[in-house]
Amino acid sequence: MAQITKDTVIGDILDIAPDTAPIFLSIGMHCLGCPSSRGETVEQACMVHGVDVDDLLERLNASMD
């Protein structure tokens, strides 16, 4: 998969790499199945949950290796 960016939609990440779910859960994003969270970008989720987008991107991309 290509690199995950701040504009990548969370639903797309979960569809391609469901093993990233624990990373999202660790930032407090507990309703991964609801339509709004699956349609959010990584940047939007970070803003809502007060998480540094660069740190989350690093974790997500490292999990894809």
VEXDOPA-980846 format. One record per atom (N, C-alpha, C, CB): residue number from 1; residue in one letter; chain; atom name; x, y, z. Coordinates in Angstrom, 1 decimal. Atoms other than C-alpha are relative to their C-alpha. Glycine has a CB too. Example, Ala and Ser with C-alpha at 12.3 -4.5 7.8 and 13.67 -1.06 7.14 Angstrom:
2
1	a	A	N	0.9	-1.2	0.0 .
1	a	A	CA	12.3	-4.5	7.8 .
1	a	A	C	0.9	1.2	0.0 .
1	a	A	CB	-1.0	0.0	1.2 .
2	s	A	N	-0.9	-1.1	0.0 .
2	s	A	CA	13.7	-1.1	7.1 .
2	s	A	C	-0.8	1.1	0.8 .
2	s	A	CB	0.4	0.5	-1.4 .
This chain:
65
1	m	A	N	0.8	-1.2	0.0 .
1	m	A	CA	0.0	0.0	0.0 .
1	m	A	C	0.9	1.2	0.0 .
1	m	A	CB	-1.0	0.0	1.2 .
2	a	A	N	-0.7	-1.3	0.0 .
2	a	A	CA	1.1	3.6	-0.6 .
2	a	A	C	0.0	0.5	1.4 .
2	a	A	CB	-0.7	1.0	-0.9 .
3	q	A	N	-0.2	-0.6	-1.3 .
3	q	A	CA	2.1	5.7	2.3 .
3	q	A	C	-1.3	0.6	0.5 .
3	q	A	CB	1.1	1.1	-0.1 .
4	i	A	N	1.2	-0.6	-0.6 .
4	i	A	CA	-0.7	6.8	4.6 .
4	i	A	C	0.4	1.5	0.3 .
4	i	A	CB	-0.4	-0.7	1.4 .
5	t	A	N	-0.2	-1.4	-0.2 .
5	t	A	CA	-1.0	10.6	4.7 .
5	t	A	C	-1.1	0.6	0.9 .
5	t	A	CB	0.1	0.7	-1.3 .
6	k	A	N	1.0	-0.7	-0.9 .
6	k	A	CA	-3.0	13.1	6.8 .
6	k	A	C	-1.4	0.0	-0.8 .
6	k	A	CB	0.4	1.4	0.3 .
7	d	A	N	1.2	0.0	0.8 .
7	d	A	CA	-5.6	13.0	3.9 .
7	d	A	C	-0.6	-1.3	-0.2 .
7	d	A	CB	0.3	0.8	-1.3 .
8	t	A	N	0.5	1.3	0.2 .
8	t	A	CA	-6.1	9.3	3.9 .
8	t	A	C	-1.2	-0.2	0.9 .
8	t	A	CB	1.1	-1.1	0.3 .
9	v	A	N	1.2	0.2	-0.8 .
9	v	A	CA	-9.6	8.3	5.0 .
9	v	A	C	0.2	-1.3	0.8 .
9	v	A	CB	-1.2	-0.2	-1.0 .
10	i	A	N	-0.2	1.1	-0.9 .
10	i	A	CA	-9.7	6.0	8.0 .
10	i	A	C	-0.7	-1.3	-0.4 .
10	i	A	CB	-0.5	0.4	1.4 .
11	g	A	N	0.7	1.1	0.5 .
11	g	A	CA	-12.2	3.7	6.5 .
11	g	A	C	0.8	-0.8	-1.1 .
11	g	A	CB	-1.4	0.3	-0.6 .
12	d	A	N	-0.9	0.7	1.0 .
12	d	A	CA	-9.8	3.0	3.6 .
12	d	A	C	1.1	-0.7	0.6 .
12	d	A	CB	0.5	1.1	-1.0 .
13	i	A	N	-1.1	0.6	-0.7 .
13	i	A	CA	-7.0	2.3	6.0 .
13	i	A	C	-0.5	-1.3	0.6 .
13	i	A	CB	0.6	0.9	1.1 .
14	l	A	N	0.6	1.2	-0.7 .
14	l	A	CA	-9.2	-0.2	8.0 .
14	l	A	C	-0.4	-1.1	-1.0 .
14	l	A	CB	-1.2	0.4	0.8 .
15	d	A	N	0.4	1.0	1.0 .
15	d	A	CA	-10.4	-1.9	4.8 .
15	d	A	C	1.3	-0.7	-0.5 .
15	d	A	CB	-0.7	0.7	-1.2 .
16	i	A	N	-1.2	0.6	0.5 .
16	i	A	CA	-6.8	-2.5	3.6 .
16	i	A	C	0.8	-0.6	1.0 .
16	i	A	CB	0.8	1.1	-0.8 .
17	a	A	N	-0.9	0.5	-1.1 .
17	a	A	CA	-5.1	-3.0	6.9 .
17	a	A	C	-0.8	0.0	1.3 .
17	a	A	CB	1.3	0.9	0.1 .
18	p	A	N	0.8	0.0	-1.2 .
18	p	A	CA	-7.6	-4.0	9.6 .
18	p	A	C	0.8	-0.1	1.3 .
18	p	A	CB	-1.0	-1.1	0.0 .
19	d	A	N	-0.8	0.1	-1.2 .
19	d	A	CA	-4.7	-4.7	12.0 .
19	d	A	C	0.5	1.3	0.5 .
19	d	A	CB	1.2	-0.9	-0.4 .
20	t	A	N	-0.3	-1.3	-0.6 .
20	t	A	CA	-4.3	-1.0	12.4 .
20	t	A	C	-1.0	0.5	1.0 .
20	t	A	CB	0.1	1.1	-1.2 .
21	a	A	N	1.1	-0.4	-0.9 .
21	a	A	CA	-7.5	-0.8	14.4 .
21	a	A	C	0.5	0.2	1.5 .
21	a	A	CB	-1.1	-1.1	0.1 .
22	p	A	N	-0.4	-0.3	-1.4 .
22	p	A	CA	-5.7	-1.1	17.8 .
22	p	A	C	0.8	1.3	0.1 .
22	p	A	CB	1.0	-1.1	0.4 .
23	i	A	N	-0.7	-1.3	-0.1 .
23	i	A	CA	-3.6	2.0	16.9 .
23	i	A	C	-1.1	1.1	0.1 .
23	i	A	CB	0.8	0.2	-1.3 .
24	f	A	N	1.0	-1.0	-0.1 .
24	f	A	CA	-6.8	4.0	16.4 .
24	f	A	C	-0.7	-0.1	1.3 .
24	f	A	CB	-1.1	-0.2	-1.1 .
25	l	A	N	0.6	0.2	-1.4 .
25	l	A	CA	-8.3	2.5	19.6 .
25	l	A	C	0.9	0.7	1.0 .
25	l	A	CB	-0.2	-1.5	0.3 .
26	s	A	N	-0.9	-0.5	-1.0 .
26	s	A	CA	-5.2	3.6	21.5 .
26	s	A	C	-0.1	1.6	0.1 .
26	s	A	CB	1.4	-0.4	-0.4 .
27	i	A	N	0.1	-1.5	-0.1 .
27	i	A	CA	-5.9	7.3	20.6 .
27	i	A	C	-1.4	0.4	0.4 .
27	i	A	CB	0.3	0.6	-1.4 .
28	g	A	N	1.4	-0.3	-0.5 .
28	g	A	CA	-9.5	7.0	21.9 .
28	g	A	C	-1.0	0.0	-1.1 .
28	g	A	CB	0.0	1.4	0.6 .
29	m	A	N	1.0	0.1	1.0 .
29	m	A	CA	-11.2	6.4	18.6 .
29	m	A	C	-0.7	-1.4	0.1 .
29	m	A	CB	0.7	0.2	-1.4 .
30	h	A	N	0.6	1.3	-0.3 .
30	h	A	CA	-13.5	3.6	19.8 .
30	h	A	C	-1.2	-0.3	-0.8 .
30	h	A	CB	-0.4	0.1	1.4 .
31	c	A	N	1.1	0.3	0.8 .
31	c	A	CA	-16.3	3.8	17.3 .
31	c	A	C	0.4	-0.1	-1.5 .
31	c	A	CB	-1.2	1.0	0.2 .
32	l	A	N	-0.6	0.1	1.4 .
32	l	A	CA	-14.4	2.7	14.2 .
32	l	A	C	-1.0	-0.5	-1.0 .
32	l	A	CB	1.1	-1.0	0.1 .
33	g	A	N	1.0	0.5	1.0 .
33	g	A	CA	-17.5	1.1	12.6 .
33	g	A	C	-1.0	1.0	-0.3 .
33	g	A	CB	-0.6	-1.2	0.6 .
34	c	A	N	1.1	-1.0	0.3 .
34	c	A	CA	-19.7	4.2	12.7 .
34	c	A	C	0.4	0.8	-1.2 .
34	c	A	CB	-0.2	1.0	1.2 .
35	p	A	N	-0.3	-0.7	1.3 .
35	p	A	CA	-20.1	6.0	9.4 .
35	p	A	C	0.9	1.2	0.0 .
35	p	A	CB	-1.3	0.3	-0.6 .
36	s	A	N	-0.7	-1.3	-0.1 .
36	s	A	CA	-18.7	9.3	10.5 .
36	s	A	C	1.5	-0.3	0.2 .
36	s	A	CB	-0.5	0.9	1.0 .
37	s	A	N	-1.4	0.2	-0.3 .
37	s	A	CA	-15.4	7.9	11.9 .
37	s	A	C	0.6	-0.7	-1.2 .
37	s	A	CB	0.2	-0.9	1.2 .
38	r	A	N	-0.6	0.7	1.2 .
38	r	A	CA	-14.9	5.6	8.8 .
38	r	A	C	0.2	1.0	-1.1 .
38	r	A	CB	-0.9	-1.1	-0.4 .
39	g	A	N	-0.2	-1.0	1.1 .
39	g	A	CA	-15.2	8.7	6.6 .
39	g	A	C	0.9	1.2	0.3 .
39	g	A	CB	-1.3	0.6	-0.3 .
40	e	A	N	-1.0	-1.0	-0.4 .
40	e	A	CA	-12.8	10.9	8.6 .
40	e	A	C	1.4	-0.2	-0.6 .
40	e	A	CB	0.1	0.1	1.5 .
41	t	A	N	-1.4	0.2	0.3 .
41	t	A	CA	-9.3	11.6	7.4 .
41	t	A	C	0.8	-0.2	1.2 .
41	t	A	CB	0.5	1.2	-0.9 .
42	v	A	N	-0.9	0.1	-1.1 .
42	v	A	CA	-6.4	10.9	9.6 .
42	v	A	C	0.2	1.3	0.7 .
42	v	A	CB	1.4	-0.5	-0.4 .
43	e	A	N	-0.1	-1.3	-0.6 .
43	e	A	CA	-6.0	14.6	10.2 .
43	e	A	C	-1.2	0.4	0.8 .
43	e	A	CB	0.3	1.1	-1.1 .
44	q	A	N	1.2	-0.3	-0.7 .
44	q	A	CA	-9.6	15.1	11.1 .
44	q	A	C	-0.1	-0.8	1.4 .
44	q	A	CB	-1.2	-0.3	-0.8 .
45	a	A	N	0.1	0.9	-1.2 .
45	a	A	CA	-9.5	12.2	13.6 .
45	a	A	C	1.0	0.6	1.1 .
45	a	A	CB	0.3	-1.4	-0.3 .
46	c	A	N	-1.0	-0.5	-1.0 .
46	c	A	CA	-6.3	13.7	15.2 .
46	c	A	C	-0.5	1.3	0.6 .
46	c	A	CB	1.3	0.2	-0.7 .
47	m	A	N	0.6	-1.3	-0.6 .
47	m	A	CA	-8.0	17.1	15.6 .
47	m	A	C	-1.0	-0.3	1.0 .
47	m	A	CB	-0.5	0.9	-1.1 .
48	v	A	N	1.1	0.3	-1.0 .
48	v	A	CA	-11.0	15.6	17.3 .
48	v	A	C	0.5	-0.6	1.3 .
48	v	A	CB	-1.0	-1.0	-0.7 .
49	h	A	N	-0.5	0.7	-1.2 .
49	h	A	CA	-9.0	13.4	19.6 .
49	h	A	C	1.2	0.6	0.6 .
49	h	A	CB	0.3	-1.4	-0.4 .
50	g	A	N	-1.1	-0.7	-0.6 .
50	g	A	CA	-6.2	15.8	20.4 .
50	g	A	C	1.3	-0.8	-0.2 .
50	g	A	CB	-0.3	0.3	1.4 .
51	v	A	N	-1.2	0.8	0.3 .
51	v	A	CA	-3.5	13.6	18.8 .
51	v	A	C	0.9	0.7	-1.0 .
51	v	A	CB	-0.4	-1.4	-0.4 .
52	d	A	N	-0.9	-0.6	1.0 .
52	d	A	CA	-0.4	14.8	17.0 .
52	d	A	C	0.0	-0.9	-1.3 .
52	d	A	CB	1.5	0.0	0.6 .
53	v	A	N	0.2	0.8	1.3 .
53	v	A	CA	-1.0	13.8	13.3 .
53	v	A	C	1.3	-0.6	-0.4 .
53	v	A	CB	-0.5	1.0	-1.0 .
54	d	A	N	-1.3	0.5	0.5 .
54	d	A	CA	2.7	13.3	12.6 .
54	d	A	C	0.4	-1.3	0.8 .
54	d	A	CB	1.1	1.0	0.1 .
55	d	A	N	-0.3	1.2	-0.8 .
55	d	A	CA	3.1	10.8	15.5 .
55	d	A	C	-0.9	-1.1	-0.4 .
55	d	A	CB	-0.3	0.3	1.5 .
56	l	A	N	0.9	1.0	0.4 .
56	l	A	CA	0.0	8.9	14.4 .
56	l	A	C	0.4	-0.6	-1.4 .
56	l	A	CB	-1.5	0.5	0.0 .
57	l	A	N	-0.4	0.4	1.3 .
57	l	A	CA	1.1	8.8	10.8 .
57	l	A	C	1.3	-0.9	0.1 .
57	l	A	CB	0.3	1.2	-0.9 .
58	e	A	N	-1.2	0.8	-0.2 .
58	e	A	CA	4.5	7.4	11.9 .
58	e	A	C	-0.4	-1.4	0.5 .
58	e	A	CB	1.0	0.7	1.0 .
59	r	A	N	0.4	1.3	-0.5 .
59	r	A	CA	2.8	4.6	13.9 .
59	r	A	C	-0.7	-0.8	-1.0 .
59	r	A	CB	-0.9	0.2	1.2 .
60	l	A	N	0.8	0.7	1.0 .
60	l	A	CA	0.4	3.8	11.1 .
60	l	A	C	0.9	-0.6	-1.1 .
60	l	A	CB	-1.1	0.9	-0.6 .
61	n	A	N	-0.8	0.4	1.1 .
61	n	A	CA	3.0	3.7	8.4 .
61	n	A	C	1.0	-1.1	0.4 .
61	n	A	CB	0.8	1.2	-0.6 .
62	a	A	N	-0.9	1.1	-0.5 .
62	a	A	CA	5.4	1.6	10.6 .
62	a	A	C	-0.7	-1.3	0.1 .
62	a	A	CB	0.6	0.4	1.4 .
63	s	A	N	0.7	1.2	-0.1 .
63	s	A	CA	2.7	-0.9	11.1 .
63	s	A	C	-0.3	-0.7	-1.4 .
63	s	A	CB	-1.4	0.2	0.7 .
64	m	A	N	0.2	0.5	1.4 .
64	m	A	CA	2.3	-1.3	7.3 .
64	m	A	C	1.2	-0.7	-0.6 .
64	m	A	CB	-0.5	1.1	-0.9 .
65	d	A	N	-1.3	0.6	0.5 .
65	d	A	CA	5.9	-2.4	6.8 .
65	d	A	C	0.0	-1.5	0.1 .
65	d	A	CB	1.2	0.6	0.7 .
